[in-house]
Amino acid sequence: MLIDFFVNPYAKLPLPDPIERLLEKGGITISTWQDEAIALLEEVTGK
Amino acid sequence: MHLLAKQFTFYDNLRDRSISHHLFGHFEENLEILREEIQSKGIVSKNLKDAREYTNTIGQIEIAMLFKKIGFDIELEPRIPRSKKKSDIKIVMGEFAAYIEVRTLHDREGTVVCKTESTIISTINNHPIPTIKDIIIEKTQQLSEHHPGIIAFHLDKIPRTLHIEAAFYEVSKECPIISGMLLYRHYNNHE
């Protein structure tokens, strides 16, 4: 089972922290854009 | 397993059969746990009988199940307050409510580079990033302006997700209505 949740750092209405914690407790991996990830994506997408 | 479902496995080989059994069992479990939510919205049952809507409805049910198991109250095909929009799923926990739009993505056949009796090696043919971006942008049309919104991809045999993550990264700034993107893939017992 793969369950990944990618947070939108530009979201107008982000999920509240307790909800994010609940998702993690339910087995969902929460990811936020880290500098390294952005660098990797920019390398892949060429942007 | 339902006898009718069992008929679909008659022509499978031994390995296929165990996969089919698992998937039918998993689907039956989903239908049982979401019985009330599905029965209260006739459109979901109707979509399960429509070949064009079937796979996206399966995705909708999978994602709804995921949140129900975590403890959220679920509504399928909810109307968005103060608008004419209708979303795929509403999740509620106490004062918190969010809307989810679901899309099932199927794998795309790659080019076969080597084939023997027992092995086929082929290239991976990912969905183009602009296609994924278009899907995300289209799906945002059904999200609420006043509640957090989630775009969920139900992945059918798609092995890699970096291109989907890249597409989301590219649209994340222009789509602040999206709180986040969920990638979900269910494996059978043999994967």
gemmi code that builds the backbone of each chain (N, CA, C; Angstrom):
import gemmi

chains = {
    "A": [
        ("MET", (0.838, -1.198, 0.000), (0.000, 0.000, 0.000), (0.878, 1.255, 0.000)),
        ("LEU", (0.604, 2.140, -0.917), (1.321, 3.416, -0.944), (0.312, 4.518, -0.642)),
        ("ILE", (0.554, 5.286, 0.380), (-0.328, 6.410, 0.671), (0.559, 7.607, 1.040)),
        ("ASP", (0.733, 8.508, 0.107), (1.561, 9.693, 0.328), (0.699, 10.941, 0.195)),
        ("PHE", (0.899, 11.869, 1.109), (0.168, 13.136, 1.025), (1.188, 14.262, 0.884)),
        ("PHE", (1.032, 15.042, -0.177), (1.957, 16.157, -0.414), (1.254, 17.467, -0.078)),
        ("VAL", (1.783, 18.155, 0.910), (1.200, 19.422, 1.353), (1.485, 20.506, 0.316)),
        ("ASN", (0.485, 21.328, 0.035), (0.714, 22.488, -0.832), (1.143, 23.679, 0.037)),
        ("PRO", (2.395, 24.104, -0.076), (2.869, 25.206, 0.786), (2.173, 26.528, 0.475)),
        ("TYR", (1.527, 26.608, -0.688), (0.847, 27.851, -1.081), (-0.661, 27.787, -0.802)),
        ("ALA", (-1.096, 26.768, -0.066), (-2.540, 26.565, 0.151), (-3.171, 27.731, 0.897)),
        ("LYS", (-4.343, 28.122, 0.408), (-5.111, 29.177, 1.074), (-5.643, 28.637, 2.407)),
        ("LEU", (-6.050, 27.390, 2.398), (-6.589, 26.760, 3.610), (-5.835, 25.448, 3.874)),
        ("PRO", (-4.690, 25.540, 4.570), (-3.926, 24.306, 4.834), (-4.667, 23.400, 5.822)),
        ("LEU", (-4.333, 22.119, 5.810), (-4.929, 21.227, 6.802), (-4.391, 21.593, 8.185)),
        ("PRO", (-5.245, 21.625, 9.192), (-4.762, 21.918, 10.554), (-3.785, 20.832, 11.027)),
        ("ASP", (-2.857, 21.221, 11.899), (-1.851, 20.265, 12.393), (-2.468, 19.000, 12.998)),
        ("PRO", (-3.526, 19.129, 13.837), (-4.091, 17.889, 14.425), (-4.621, 16.930, 13.358)),
        ("ILE", (-5.133, 17.484, 12.255), (-5.631, 16.616, 11.173), (-4.456, 15.936, 10.477)),
        ("GLU", (-3.382, 16.698, 10.240), (-2.191, 16.090, 9.620), (-1.647, 14.962, 10.501)),
        ("ARG", (-1.639, 15.207, 11.812), (-1.132, 14.168, 12.730), (-2.028, 12.922, 12.679)),
        ("LEU", (-3.339, 13.178, 12.561), (-4.295, 12.070, 12.474), (-4.068, 11.242, 11.208)),
        ("LEU", (-3.792, 11.929, 10.107), (-3.524, 11.222, 8.846), (-2.268, 10.365, 8.991)),
        ("GLU", (-1.242, 10.939, 9.611), (0.002, 10.182, 9.798), (-0.232, 8.948, 10.662)),
        ("LYS", (-1.050, 9.148, 11.706), (-1.381, 8.024, 12.590), (-2.140, 6.941, 11.815)),
        ("GLY", (-2.886, 7.362, 10.794), (-3.654, 6.418, 9.973), (-2.827, 5.789, 8.865)),
        ("GLY", (-1.522, 6.035, 8.865), (-0.648, 5.362, 7.902), (-0.318, 6.180, 6.666)),
        ("ILE", (-0.697, 7.457, 6.654), (-0.405, 8.302, 5.490), (0.906, 9.044, 5.734)),
        ("THR", (1.803, 8.955, 4.764), (3.067, 9.672, 4.867), (2.858, 11.105, 4.390)),
        ("ILE", (3.154, 12.077, 5.256), (2.971, 13.484, 4.891), (4.308, 14.054, 4.423)),
        ("SER", (4.302, 14.672, 3.266), (5.527, 15.289, 2.755), (5.303, 16.776, 2.528)),
        ("THR", (6.289, 17.550, 2.868), (6.250, 18.974, 2.517), (7.441, 19.245, 1.614)),
        ("TRP", (7.358, 20.295, 0.818), (8.440, 20.558, -0.133), (9.684, 21.037, 0.605)),
        ("GLN", (10.692, 20.197, 0.597), (11.978, 20.580, 1.163), (12.847, 21.126, 0.028)),
        ("ASP", (13.861, 21.883, 0.415), (14.745, 22.476, -0.608), (15.344, 21.402, -1.523)),
        ("GLU", (15.727, 20.252, -0.892), (16.359, 19.191, -1.691), (15.367, 18.622, -2.707)),
        ("ALA", (14.104, 18.480, -2.253), (13.083, 17.926, -3.150), (12.830, 18.870, -4.312)),
        ("ILE", (12.769, 20.149, -4.016), (12.542, 21.140, -5.077), (13.694, 21.098, -6.079)),
        ("ALA", (14.922, 20.990, -5.558), (16.082, 20.922, -6.450), (15.996, 19.693, -7.351)),
        ("LEU", (15.566, 18.561, -6.760), (15.449, 17.319, -7.536), (14.366, 17.460, -8.603)),
        ("LEU", (13.236, 18.025, -8.212), (12.133, 18.196, -9.167), (12.532, 19.136, -10.295)),
        ("GLU", (13.248, 20.186, -9.931), (13.677, 21.130, -10.964), (14.652, 20.461, -11.938)),
        ("GLU", (15.438, 19.537, -11.380), (16.364, 18.794, -12.242), (15.588, 17.893, -13.201)),
        ("VAL", (14.551, 17.229, -12.658), (13.752, 16.303, -13.468), (12.933, 17.051, -14.524)),
        ("THR", (12.330, 18.144, -14.086), (11.426, 18.857, -15.009), (12.186, 19.870, -15.887)),
        ("GLY", (13.424, 20.136, -15.536), (14.216, 21.080, -16.308), (13.797, 22.527, -16.103)),
        ("LYS", (13.101, 22.783, -14.962), (12.669, 24.166, -14.704), (13.315, 24.711, -13.444)),
    ],
    "B": [
        ("MET", (-16.882, -15.072, -1.207), (-16.952, -14.255, -2.430), (-18.281, -14.494, -3.135)),
        ("HIS", (-18.826, -13.435, -3.709), (-20.085, -13.551, -4.441), (-19.887, -14.483, -5.640)),
        ("LEU", (-20.876, -15.371, -5.862), (-20.744, -16.366, -6.939), (-20.551, -15.701, -8.299)),
        ("LEU", (-21.227, -14.593, -8.482), (-21.113, -13.896, -9.753), (-19.675, -13.382, -9.949)),
        ("ALA", (-19.098, -12.863, -8.878), (-17.717, -12.379, -8.946), (-16.766, -13.535, -9.242)),
        ("LYS", (-17.075, -14.695, -8.674), (-16.217, -15.858, -8.852), (-16.105, -16.241, -10.333)),
        ("GLN", (-17.178, -16.039, -11.076), (-17.157, -16.394, -12.493), (-16.062, -15.659, -13.253)),
        ("PHE", (-15.730, -14.455, -12.817), (-14.723, -13.685, -13.535), (-13.335, -14.293, -13.399)),
        ("THR", (-13.168, -15.206, -12.481), (-11.833, -15.774, -12.248), (-11.657, -17.121, -12.945)),
        ("PHE", (-12.673, -17.655, -13.609), (-12.592, -18.989, -14.187), (-11.439, -19.146, -15.185)),
        ("TYR", (-11.187, -18.122, -15.979), (-10.168, -18.254, -17.031), (-8.793, -17.733, -16.612)),
        ("ASP", (-8.682, -17.292, -15.378), (-7.387, -16.834, -14.878), (-6.458, -18.025, -14.672)),
        ("ASN", (-5.128, -17.765, -14.761), (-4.217, -18.820, -14.342), (-4.119, -18.775, -12.814)),
        ("LEU", (-3.338, -19.697, -12.234), (-3.336, -19.815, -10.777), (-2.957, -18.510, -10.081)),
        ("ARG", (-1.911, -17.836, -10.617), (-1.474, -16.603, -9.962), (-2.527, -15.510, -10.132)),
        ("ASP", (-3.055, -15.379, -11.372), (-4.098, -14.378, -11.631), (-5.283, -14.589, -10.705)),
        ("ARG", (-5.622, -15.879, -10.506), (-6.821, -16.189, -9.729), (-6.686, -15.658, -8.304)),
        ("SER", (-5.505, -15.855, -7.710), (-5.352, -15.388, -6.335), (-5.417, -13.862, -6.276)),
        ("ILE", (-4.915, -13.199, -7.348), (-4.989, -11.735, -7.382), (-6.458, -11.308, -7.514)),
        ("SER", (-7.191, -11.968, -8.432), (-8.605, -11.630, -8.621), (-9.383, -11.843, -7.333)),
        ("HIS", (-9.127, -12.987, -6.665), (-9.828, -13.269, -5.405), (-9.564, -12.160, -4.398)),
        ("HIS", (-8.296, -11.760, -4.306), (-7.945, -10.718, -3.343), (-8.677, -9.412, -3.672)),
        ("LEU", (-8.659, -9.044, -4.973), (-9.266, -7.763, -5.357), (-10.779, -7.781, -5.160)),
        ("PHE", (-11.410, -8.914, -5.497), (-12.863, -9.006, -5.275), (-13.174, -8.922, -3.774)),
        ("GLY", (-12.362, -9.652, -2.988), (-12.576, -9.631, -1.534), (-12.419, -8.228, -0.978)),
        ("HIS", (-11.379, -7.538, -1.446), (-11.106, -6.171, -0.986), (-12.261, -5.245, -1.372)),
        ("PHE", (-12.750, -5.388, -2.596), (-13.831, -4.529, -3.070), (-15.124, -4.808, -2.300)),
        ("GLU", (-15.379, -6.098, -2.050), (-16.588, -6.448, -1.282), (-16.531, -5.863, 0.124)),
        ("GLU", (-15.337, -5.886, 0.716), (-15.170, -5.313, 2.060), (-15.481, -3.810, 2.024)),
        ("ASN", (-14.951, -3.131, 0.984), (-15.216, -1.690, 0.841), (-16.711, -1.411, 0.720)),
        ("LEU", (-17.386, -2.190, -0.129), (-18.821, -1.974, -0.337), (-19.601, -2.205, 0.951)),
        ("GLU", (-19.165, -3.194, 1.725), (-19.865, -3.505, 2.970), (-19.684, -2.367, 3.984)),
        ("ILE", (-18.435, -1.903, 4.129), (-18.173, -0.859, 5.145), (-18.816, 0.463, 4.732)),
        ("LEU", (-18.884, 0.739, 3.419), (-19.481, 2.006, 2.957), (-20.932, 1.827, 2.499)),
        ("ARG", (-21.555, 0.739, 2.935), (-22.912, 0.408, 2.466), (-23.869, 1.597, 2.608)),
        ("GLU", (-23.901, 2.195, 3.797), (-24.866, 3.289, 4.036), (-24.572, 4.485, 3.142)),
        ("GLU", (-23.276, 4.855, 3.059), (-22.903, 6.037, 2.267), (-23.235, 5.826, 0.783)),
        ("ILE", (-23.014, 4.595, 0.295), (-23.285, 4.310, -1.119), (-24.796, 4.254, -1.374)),
        ("GLN", (-25.504, 3.614, -0.444), (-26.959, 3.495, -0.637), (-27.663, 4.851, -0.582)),
        ("SER", (-27.076, 5.791, 0.192), (-27.735, 7.098, 0.317), (-27.539, 7.957, -0.930)),
        ("LYS", (-26.573, 7.574, -1.784), (-26.341, 8.320, -3.032), (-26.461, 7.358, -4.219)),
        ("GLY", (-27.598, 7.354, -4.868), (-27.842, 6.425, -5.965), (-26.857, 6.571, -7.102)),
        ("ILE", (-26.292, 7.758, -7.260), (-25.390, 8.007, -8.392), (-24.144, 7.129, -8.313)),
        ("VAL", (-23.706, 6.796, -7.081), (-22.497, 5.972, -6.934), (-22.765, 4.559, -7.452)),
        ("SER", (-23.894, 3.986, -7.055), (-24.256, 2.643, -7.551), (-24.408, 2.678, -9.066)),
        ("LYS", (-25.031, 3.751, -9.547), (-25.244, 3.878, -10.989), (-23.899, 3.942, -11.725)),
        ("ASN", (-22.953, 4.718, -11.166), (-21.634, 4.857, -11.804), (-20.855, 3.541, -11.816)),
        ("LEU", (-21.095, 2.688, -10.809), (-20.402, 1.396, -10.774), (-20.862, 0.485, -11.910)),
        ("LYS", (-22.020, 0.804, -12.484), (-22.532, -0.011, -13.603), (-22.226, 0.637, -14.951)),
        ("ASP", (-21.570, 1.780, -14.929), (-21.260, 2.521, -16.155), (-19.766, 2.354, -16.464)),
        ("ALA", (-19.472, 1.724, -17.611), (-18.074, 1.421, -17.948), (-17.200, 2.677, -17.963)),
        ("ARG", (-17.790, 3.825, -18.344), (-16.994, 5.055, -18.435), (-16.672, 5.622, -17.053)),
        ("GLU", (-17.533, 5.329, -16.092), (-17.367, 5.892, -14.752), (-16.774, 4.898, -13.757)),
        ("TYR", (-16.720, 3.632, -14.161), (-16.405, 2.559, -13.218), (-15.077, 2.775, -12.468)),
        ("THR", (-14.001, 2.981, -13.231), (-12.699, 3.004, -12.550), (-12.552, 4.227, -11.639)),
        ("ASN", (-13.107, 5.361, -12.063), (-13.026, 6.531, -11.177), (-13.889, 6.330, -9.926)),
        ("THR", (-14.981, 5.589, -10.076), (-15.840, 5.328, -8.913), (-15.154, 4.363, -7.948)),
        ("ILE", (-14.439, 3.387, -8.513), (-13.655, 2.483, -7.657), (-12.639, 3.305, -6.850)),
        ("GLY", (-11.992, 4.258, -7.522), (-11.037, 5.139, -6.838), (-11.714, 5.953, -5.756)),
        ("GLN", (-12.885, 6.475, -6.068), (-13.646, 7.270, -5.099), (-13.945, 6.433, -3.839)),
        ("ILE", (-14.337, 5.170, -4.065), (-14.667, 4.287, -2.940), (-13.406, 3.940, -2.133)),
        ("GLU", (-12.292, 3.695, -2.831), (-11.032, 3.373, -2.139), (-10.600, 4.520, -1.217)),
        ("ILE", (-10.653, 5.736, -1.763), (-10.197, 6.900, -0.985), (-11.160, 7.168, 0.173)),
        ("ALA", (-12.460, 7.019, -0.084), (-13.442, 7.211, 0.988), (-13.197, 6.212, 2.119)),
        ("MET", (-12.888, 4.960, 1.744), (-12.604, 3.927, 2.736), (-11.402, 4.278, 3.586)),
        ("LEU", (-10.371, 4.802, 2.905), (-9.153, 5.173, 3.612), (-9.473, 6.162, 4.743)),
        ("PHE", (-10.235, 7.194, 4.424), (-10.541, 8.216, 5.429), (-11.535, 7.702, 6.470)),
        ("LYS", (-12.442, 6.844, 6.055), (-13.390, 6.271, 7.017), (-12.646, 5.424, 8.046)),
        ("LYS", (-11.666, 4.634, 7.570), (-10.895, 3.788, 8.495), (-10.107, 4.635, 9.488)),
        ("ILE", (-9.695, 5.838, 9.064), (-8.953, 6.719, 9.971), (-9.892, 7.315, 11.027)),
        ("GLY", (-11.173, 7.380, 10.713), (-12.127, 7.874, 11.713), (-12.978, 9.054, 11.270)),
        ("PHE", (-12.848, 9.453, 9.988), (-13.640, 10.576, 9.491), (-15.059, 10.109, 9.161)),
        ("ASP", (-16.022, 11.023, 9.295), (-17.346, 10.780, 8.716), (-17.237, 11.101, 7.234)),
        ("ILE", (-17.935, 10.308, 6.427), (-17.796, 10.408, 4.976), (-19.123, 10.759, 4.326)),
        ("GLU", (-19.081, 11.625, 3.335), (-20.235, 11.803, 2.461), (-19.734, 11.698, 1.022)),
        ("LEU", (-20.395, 10.844, 0.244), (-20.039, 10.725, -1.176), (-20.886, 11.694, -1.990)),
        ("GLU", (-20.315, 12.210, -3.052), (-21.016, 13.136, -3.957), (-21.668, 14.305, -3.192)),
        ("PRO", (-20.921, 14.971, -2.304), (-21.525, 16.064, -1.533), (-21.685, 17.334, -2.357)),
        ("ARG", (-22.698, 18.081, -2.069), (-22.843, 19.398, -2.690), (-21.957, 20.376, -1.931)),
        ("ILE", (-21.324, 21.295, -2.659), (-20.480, 22.305, -2.014), (-21.405, 23.458, -1.584)),
        ("PRO", (-21.365, 23.819, -0.297), (-22.233, 24.908, 0.174), (-21.981, 26.214, -0.596)),
        ("ARG", (-22.999, 26.975, -0.799), (-22.937, 28.283, -1.476), (-22.386, 28.188, -2.913)),
        ("SER", (-22.617, 27.059, -3.557), (-22.197, 26.934, -4.957), (-23.031, 25.843, -5.627)),
        ("LYS", (-22.877, 25.730, -6.930), (-23.588, 24.654, -7.648), (-22.689, 23.436, -7.832)),
        ("LYS", (-21.503, 23.485, -7.216), (-20.543, 22.403, -7.427), (-20.898, 21.157, -6.615)),
        ("LYS", (-20.415, 20.030, -7.106), (-20.538, 18.776, -6.376), (-19.165, 18.113, -6.386)),
        ("SER", (-18.708, 17.712, -5.216), (-17.382, 17.105, -5.126), (-17.515, 15.581, -5.071)),
        ("ASP", (-16.387, 14.873, -4.967), (-16.435, 13.405, -4.907), (-16.657, 12.902, -3.482)),
        ("ILE", (-15.933, 13.517, -2.531), (-16.015, 13.052, -1.135), (-15.921, 14.258, -0.201)),
        ("LYS", (-16.722, 14.228, 0.871), (-16.543, 15.195, 1.957), (-16.105, 14.398, 3.178)),
        ("ILE", (-15.062, 14.874, 3.845), (-14.637, 14.221, 5.089), (-14.869, 15.195, 6.236)),
        ("VAL", (-15.352, 14.663, 7.338), (-15.681, 15.516, 8.489), (-15.129, 14.882, 9.757)),
        ("MET", (-14.533, 15.729, 10.581), (-14.074, 15.285, 11.906), (-14.315, 16.459, 12.856)),
        ("GLY", (-15.335, 16.348, 13.695), (-15.675, 17.474, 14.586), (-16.014, 18.703, 13.771)),
        ("GLU", (-15.279, 19.816, 14.037), (-15.527, 21.075, 13.329), (-14.862, 21.104, 11.948)),
        ("PHE", (-13.959, 20.153, 11.728), (-13.180, 20.156, 10.487), (-13.948, 19.477, 9.351)),
        ("ALA", (-13.924, 20.112, 8.190), (-14.500, 19.489, 6.987), (-13.615, 19.825, 5.795)),
        ("ALA", (-13.442, 18.865, 4.910), (-12.662, 19.089, 3.684), (-13.320, 18.332, 2.540)),
        ("TYR", (-13.014, 18.763, 1.333), (-13.571, 18.123, 0.133), (-12.439, 17.482, -0.668)),
        ("ILE", (-12.746, 16.333, -1.249), (-11.728, 15.578, -1.986), (-12.221, 15.292, -3.395)),
        ("GLU", (-11.364, 15.546, -4.364), (-11.624, 15.167, -5.753), (-10.709, 14.002, -6.104)),
        ("VAL", (-11.268, 12.965, -6.694), (-10.516, 11.736, -6.946), (-10.401, 11.473, -8.446)),
        ("ARG", (-9.249, 10.994, -8.857), (-9.069, 10.553, -10.241), (-8.249, 9.262, -10.238)),
        ("THR", (-8.726, 8.266, -10.960), (-7.960, 7.028, -11.105), (-7.031, 7.172, -12.307)),
        ("LEU", (-5.761, 6.858, -12.090), (-4.784, 6.882, -13.187), (-4.336, 5.453, -13.477)),
        ("HIS", (-4.450, 5.043, -14.733), (-4.022, 3.697, -15.124), (-2.613, 3.740, -15.685)),
        ("ASP", (-1.947, 2.594, -15.626), (-0.611, 2.573, -16.217), (-0.737, 2.622, -17.739)),
        ("ARG", (0.310, 3.046, -18.376), (0.340, 3.120, -19.838), (1.388, 2.134, -20.325)),
        ("GLU", (1.029, 1.402, -21.366), (1.967, 0.392, -21.861), (3.222, 1.036, -22.420)),
        ("GLY", (4.366, 0.497, -22.033), (5.624, 0.991, -22.566), (6.013, 0.205, -23.813)),
        ("THR", (7.156, 0.550, -24.376), (7.637, -0.169, -25.554), (8.382, -1.421, -25.108)),
        ("VAL", (8.032, -2.560, -25.694), (8.705, -3.810, -25.328), (10.112, -3.806, -25.912)),
        ("VAL", (11.119, -3.991, -25.055), (12.503, -3.999, -25.544), (13.075, -5.415, -25.562)),
        ("CYS", (12.462, -6.335, -24.809), (12.953, -7.707, -24.793), (11.811, -8.625, -24.356)),
        ("LYS", (11.608, -9.715, -25.097), (10.522, -10.617, -24.736), (10.992, -12.054, -24.888)),
        ("THR", (10.876, -12.833, -23.785), (11.141, -14.266, -23.854), (9.868, -14.983, -23.419)),
        ("GLU", (9.940, -16.321, -23.302), (8.745, -17.071, -22.898), (8.274, -16.659, -21.515)),
        ("SER", (9.225, -16.368, -20.636), (8.833, -16.092, -19.252), (8.960, -14.624, -18.858)),
        ("THR", (9.611, -13.827, -19.681), (9.892, -12.450, -19.266), (9.584, -11.433, -20.367)),
        ("ILE", (9.021, -10.333, -19.950), (8.870, -9.204, -20.879), (9.502, -7.984, -20.210)),
        ("ILE", (10.425, -7.362, -20.918), (11.024, -6.124, -20.392), (10.557, -4.988, -21.291)),
        ("SER", (9.953, -3.986, -20.671), (9.491, -2.852, -21.486), (9.838, -1.541, -20.796)),
        ("THR", (9.793, -0.487, -21.563), (10.070, 0.832, -20.995), (8.865, 1.284, -20.169)),
        ("ILE", (9.095, 2.223, -19.263), (7.992, 2.799, -18.491), (7.484, 4.002, -19.268)),
        ("ASN", (6.172, 4.009, -19.486), (5.569, 5.087, -20.257), (4.714, 5.947, -19.321)),
        ("ASN", (5.352, 6.902, -18.673), (4.632, 7.746, -17.716), (3.640, 8.671, -18.413)),
        ("HIS", (2.598, 9.067, -17.684), (1.720, 10.115, -18.190), (2.549, 11.391, -18.303)),
        ("PRO", (2.379, 12.145, -19.394), (3.152, 13.393, -19.506), (2.782, 14.365, -18.385)),
        ("ILE", (3.768, 15.096, -17.916), (3.524, 16.057, -16.828), (2.416, 17.056, -17.189)),
        ("PRO", (2.393, 17.608, -18.438), (1.301, 18.548, -18.760), (-0.087, 17.906, -18.638)),
        ("THR", (-0.193, 16.606, -18.947), (-1.488, 15.913, -18.817), (-1.921, 15.862, -17.355)),
        ("ILE", (-0.968, 15.509, -16.484), (-1.278, 15.442, -15.046), (-1.656, 16.834, -14.534)),
        ("LYS", (-0.911, 17.838, -14.996), (-1.234, 19.213, -14.563), (-2.655, 19.587, -14.978)),
        ("ASP", (-3.025, 19.235, -16.213), (-4.382, 19.541, -16.697), (-5.443, 18.856, -15.846)),
        ("ILE", (-5.168, 17.605, -15.466), (-6.131, 16.874, -14.629), (-6.287, 17.579, -13.283)),
        ("ILE", (-5.148, 17.959, -12.687), (-5.197, 18.624, -11.375), (-5.983, 19.929, -11.484)),
        ("ILE", (-5.666, 20.721, -12.505), (-6.341, 22.026, -12.663), (-7.842, 21.825, -12.901)),
        ("GLU", (-8.180, 20.831, -13.719), (-9.607, 20.553, -13.981), (-10.316, 20.142, -12.695)),
        ("LYS", (-9.648, 19.331, -11.902), (-10.270, 18.839, -10.663), (-10.487, 19.960, -9.640)),
        ("THR", (-9.648, 20.969, -9.683), (-9.807, 22.054, -8.699), (-11.145, 22.787, -8.882)),
        ("GLN", (-11.736, 22.655, -10.084), (-13.006, 23.352, -10.351), (-14.114, 22.883, -9.407)),
        ("GLN", (-13.985, 21.665, -8.879), (-15.046, 21.112, -8.022), (-14.733, 21.243, -6.534)),
        ("LEU", (-13.636, 21.936, -6.197), (-13.294, 22.085, -4.780), (-13.970, 23.323, -4.190)),
        ("SER", (-14.117, 23.323, -2.869), (-14.759, 24.441, -2.172), (-13.776, 25.596, -1.989)),
        ("GLU", (-14.279, 26.810, -2.114), (-13.448, 27.995, -1.858), (-13.275, 28.217, -0.349)),
        ("HIS", (-14.139, 27.585, 0.438), (-14.204, 27.901, 1.865), (-13.777, 26.751, 2.783)),
        ("HIS", (-13.331, 25.669, 2.188), (-12.868, 24.526, 2.983), (-11.573, 23.993, 2.366)),
        ("PRO", (-10.747, 23.327, 3.174), (-9.565, 22.699, 2.589), (-9.961, 21.711, 1.489)),
        ("GLY", (-9.121, 21.623, 0.466), (-9.415, 20.737, -0.663), (-8.252, 19.810, -0.952)),
        ("ILE", (-8.573, 18.584, -1.288), (-7.539, 17.577, -1.566), (-7.784, 16.978, -2.958)),
        ("ILE", (-6.708, 16.869, -3.727), (-6.757, 16.139, -4.986), (-6.164, 14.760, -4.714)),
        ("ALA", (-6.928, 13.699, -4.980), (-6.447, 12.341, -4.701), (-6.306, 11.563, -6.009)),
        ("PHE", (-5.134, 10.952, -6.185), (-4.923, 10.074, -7.333), (-4.923, 8.629, -6.852)),
        ("HIS", (-5.854, 7.855, -7.404), (-5.890, 6.411, -7.157), (-5.069, 5.777, -8.274)),
        ("LEU", (-3.924, 5.219, -7.918), (-2.973, 4.744, -8.931), (-3.184, 3.268, -9.228)),
        ("ASP", (-3.441, 2.958, -10.487), (-3.657, 1.584, -10.908), (-2.395, 1.077, -11.603)),
        ("LYS", (-1.591, 0.324, -10.857), (-0.357, -0.293, -11.379), (0.648, 0.732, -11.881)),
        ("ILE", (0.637, 1.922, -11.352), (1.645, 2.911, -11.758), (2.807, 2.806, -10.776)),
        ("PRO", (3.979, 2.364, -11.286), (5.069, 2.042, -10.369), (5.797, 3.255, -9.787)),
        ("ARG", (5.873, 4.337, -10.569), (6.638, 5.496, -10.095), (5.749, 6.722, -10.054)),
        ("THR", (6.071, 7.628, -9.132), (5.174, 8.767, -8.953), (5.875, 10.116, -9.075)),
        ("LEU", (7.176, 10.099, -9.378), (7.912, 11.359, -9.380), (7.330, 12.366, -10.383)),
        ("HIS", (6.848, 11.857, -11.533), (6.292, 12.770, -12.544), (4.990, 13.406, -12.045)),
        ("ILE", (4.236, 12.661, -11.214), (2.990, 13.212, -10.657), (3.334, 14.271, -9.612)),
        ("GLU", (4.341, 13.952, -8.796), (4.794, 14.920, -7.794), (5.297, 16.193, -8.486)),
        ("ALA", (6.008, 16.007, -9.590), (6.535, 17.163, -10.325), (5.402, 18.022, -10.869)),
        ("ALA", (4.367, 17.361, -11.398), (3.215, 18.102, -11.935), (2.538, 18.897, -10.820)),
        ("PHE", (2.397, 18.269, -9.674), (1.759, 18.965, -8.549), (2.610, 20.152, -8.095)),
        ("TYR", (3.917, 19.920, -8.076), (4.824, 21.010, -7.696), (4.636, 22.203, -8.640)),
        ("GLU", (4.491, 21.898, -9.940), (4.383, 22.990, -10.919), (3.072, 23.766, -10.822)),
        ("VAL", (2.003, 23.107, -10.377), (0.715, 23.827, -10.300), (0.382, 24.317, -8.884)),
        ("SER", (1.204, 23.939, -7.914), (0.839, 24.217, -6.521), (0.660, 25.711, -6.238)),
        ("LYS", (1.490, 26.540, -6.885), (1.408, 27.979, -6.615), (0.164, 28.598, -7.268)),
        ("GLU", (-0.160, 28.139, -8.472), (-1.314, 28.721, -9.181), (-2.638, 28.125, -8.727)),
        ("CYS", (-2.581, 27.085, -7.879), (-3.816, 26.453, -7.371), (-3.821, 26.436, -5.837)),
        ("PRO", (-3.884, 27.613, -5.199), (-3.868, 27.627, -3.727), (-5.125, 27.026, -3.108)),
        ("ILE", (-6.136, 26.743, -3.945), (-7.362, 26.107, -3.438), (-7.068, 24.662, -3.004)),
        ("ILE", (-5.954, 24.112, -3.511), (-5.579, 22.732, -3.132), (-4.740, 22.765, -1.858)),
        ("SER", (-5.217, 22.076, -0.831), (-4.440, 21.985, 0.416), (-3.346, 20.939, 0.288)),
        ("GLY", (-3.610, 19.915, -0.512), (-2.599, 18.883, -0.678), (-3.038, 17.842, -1.688)),
        ("MET", (-2.069, 17.012, -2.082), (-2.348, 15.951, -3.053), (-2.075, 14.601, -2.408)),
        ("LEU", (-3.030, 13.691, -2.569), (-2.887, 12.354, -2.010), (-2.616, 11.355, -3.134)),
        ("LEU", (-1.596, 10.533, -2.958), (-1.327, 9.447, -3.903), (-1.617, 8.132, -3.200)),
        ("TYR", (-2.481, 7.327, -3.797), (-2.910, 6.088, -3.156), (-2.789, 4.918, -4.131)),
        ("ARG", (-2.150, 3.857, -3.672), (-2.064, 2.655, -4.506), (-2.271, 1.432, -3.617)),
        ("HIS", (-3.208, 0.609, -4.000), (-3.483, -0.610, -3.235), (-2.777, -1.775, -3.911)),
        ("TYR", (-2.020, -2.528, -3.127), (-1.356, -3.707, -3.677), (-2.175, -4.941, -3.351)),
        ("ASN", (-2.062, -5.964, -4.217), (-2.598, -7.253, -3.787), (-1.513, -7.969, -2.999)),
        ("ASN", (-1.839, -9.158, -2.501), (-0.922, -9.859, -1.595), (0.395, -10.272, -2.234)),
        ("HIS", (0.438, -10.288, -3.569), (1.637, -10.805, -4.242), (2.615, -9.713, -4.640)),
        ("GLU", (2.287, -8.456, -4.334), (3.201, -7.393, -4.750), (3.939, -6.841, -3.548)),
    ],
}
model = gemmi.Model(1)
for chain_id, residues in chains.items():
    chain = gemmi.Chain(chain_id)
    for i, (resn, *xyz) in enumerate(residues, 1):
        res = gemmi.Residue()
        res.name, res.seqid = resn, gemmi.SeqId(i, " ")
        for name, pos in zip(("N", "CA", "C"), xyz):
            atom = gemmi.Atom()
            atom.name, atom.element = name, gemmi.Element(name[0])
            atom.pos, atom.b_iso = gemmi.Position(*pos), 0.0
            res.add_atom(atom)
        chain.add_residue(res)
    model.add_chain(chain)
structure = gemmi.Structure()
structure.add_model(model)
structure.setup_entities()
